[in-house]
Amino acid sequence: MVGTEIESMNNAHSNGSIIEDKIDELRKLLGKSDDDPLRIVSVGAGAWGSVFAAMLQDNYGHFRDKVQIRIWRRGGRSVDRPTAQHLFDVINSREDVLRRLIRRCAYLKYVEARLGDRILYADEILKDGFCLNMIDTPLCPLKVVTNLQEAVWDADIVINGLPSTETREVFEEISKYWKERISVPIIISLSKGIEAELEPEPHIITPTQMISRSRTEIESMNNAHSNGSIIEDKIDELRKLLGKSDDDPLRIVSVGAGAWGSVFAAMLQDNYGHFRDKVQIRIWRRGGRSVDRPTAQHLFDVINSREDVLRRLIRRCAYLKYVEARLGDRILYADEILKDGFCLNMIDTPLCPLKVVTNLQEAVWDADIVINGLPSTETREVFEEISKYWKERISVPIIISLSKGIEAELEPEPHIITPTQMISRSTGISMENILYLGGPNIASEIYNKEYANARICGAEKWRKPLAKFLRQPHFIVWDNGDLVTHEVMGGLKNVYAIGAGMVASLTNESATSKSVYFAHCTSEMIFITHLLAKNPEKLAGPLLADTYVTLLKGRNAWYGQKLANGELTLDMGDSIKGKGMIQGVSAVKAFYELLGQSHLSILHPEEKKPVAPVELCPILKTLHKILISREVPTEAILQALRDETMNDPRDRIEIAQNHAFYMPSLLGQ
């Protein structure tokens, strides 16, 4: 017996020495000093992530001066009562676990939870060794941290125990806490799963790639020079095309500070703003618009919910003014908060700080590239003002219009006017230098780096280099020559989005009804584009995606929903607080007036008699009756869909494709 004990003690000493040697070897490789413990953190507390952390704790945890092991999981997730009852049974079936909990003075809380007198939380029980996904297998006690920054900021080794579906999001958050790190952490991923991307070429993304691409400090340390060089090359290429001298920065100004215009400027600032000698980015918005107190109070809540924003404002000595506005002791202004990264139409999505100019002349007079972020209803007026400041210019600026909407003129011949045409007529700038960018772009989602794509349309001279300049890893930009179809579709989808919102509200979000509406409205859109372009771009890619996302989630769809459920009325107008201009309303009037002209008649394919083009667009007619002439209630949109005489949408598309309906006069040509 004594010999066995001596052998056991000798083996323990030998094993302890071997384990300590393994720690020392890794510490040496990582350059750890004697008084600086090796810090290992497991991110994610699923079954495998928790077990992996527990294995490390079991093996190395008693060498506390040399290694520290902790696990991060989100706080706040409660344990339901059936699980708490099952957990109590597991504890009582395991004498070793029961003794441990009593020794740690932790047993009674499980008794209380069993009785329903206490709520347990997932992070709380994990400290005692219970993984919520694996209750029947108690682990060793673990050091659990629910604050992600506290968990990872000084970690030497990070274990990714997250599912692949959460890896990108969490590591993008982690990257914020590693910005000022000097040493590069090691990351071991346990995650099993992939994502697929189809652009620019079909390829998979593994969890390790997600981690590397999440703008983590690892990426910035290893690739900062490479990425910076690529971005700088894109600036230099565009500067060369514009004939900029070395000491003359490229000047980009966004005109209009709605949600998409502000996000577009912020994306450029994020990507290129640190090359201050080569590019300057600014945004113009009208001064003088005050922020009401409820908005100021909401803004204050948003700031305090975002640690990164809160730190930034304190660092910029700008926080106290938001406190004063919250208390009603100060008035904030829209241009003032935009400088801090808050767009009045999109308070919940803070942007990067922007250089804001309220004097239009100062903003645009020397601009090389102007982004039109104005609604179509304001484009003409503002660019007529801009033209006064460009009279003595030698170089011709490039203009990229983000505006989606149209106007109609009935004299001398009925025709539409798109925002790019408004700009050209107001400024005298050739259409060669005016482009349109459109795609499935919900502004807040784009800034939060949801994957998106777009097309920049116009003359080949500028669209190809600008597509390259605007492209980012999460925002793919292609170029296309069909300016007309894309710009008309940009206005049309706002028209039909209002109806989509009405259908969604009136049918309690019926997927069937919404899909029927989608089929009919897209067929009308295709028909209308065949009137305006000889060979219009097919409704596919970003064109189709833009239509789909606008009908699904855009502000025009939101407006239609609110009208249908009675939260808004037509008498409130089409400029809505917190949303901006609802461009679909004016577009309904424009397209109806344009296509309703009897002398623009086309031959009805079934009745074989001349009719105005609008007669083949029953949804457009109904929307005009609801929104403009106010002859019928919103429920009429459902009656239009359920009309037994309604043709198959395919028939309308075939009519458009098989008949020579193209009318150049509708574009004023």
Beta strands, then each sheet from edge to edge (+ up, - down):
strand 1: 38-43
strand 2: 67-72
strand 3: 144-145
strand 4: 157-160
strand 5: 186-189
strand 6: 195-197
strand 7: 203-205
strand 8: 250-255
strand 9: 279-284
strand 10: 290-291
strand 11: 332-333
strand 12: 356-357
strand 13: 369-372
strand 14: 398-401
strand 15: 407-409
strand 16: 415-417
strand 17: 434-438
strand 18: 452-457
strand 19: 475-480
strand 20: 575-576
strand 21: 580-581
strand 22: 602-603
strand 23: 610-611
sheet 1: 3+ 2+ 1+ 4+ 5+
sheet 2: 6+ 7-
sheet 3: 12+ 9+ 8+ 13+ 14+ 17+ 18- 19-
sheet 4: 10+ 11-
sheet 5: 15+ 16-
sheet 6: 20+ 21-
sheet 7: 22+ 23-
end
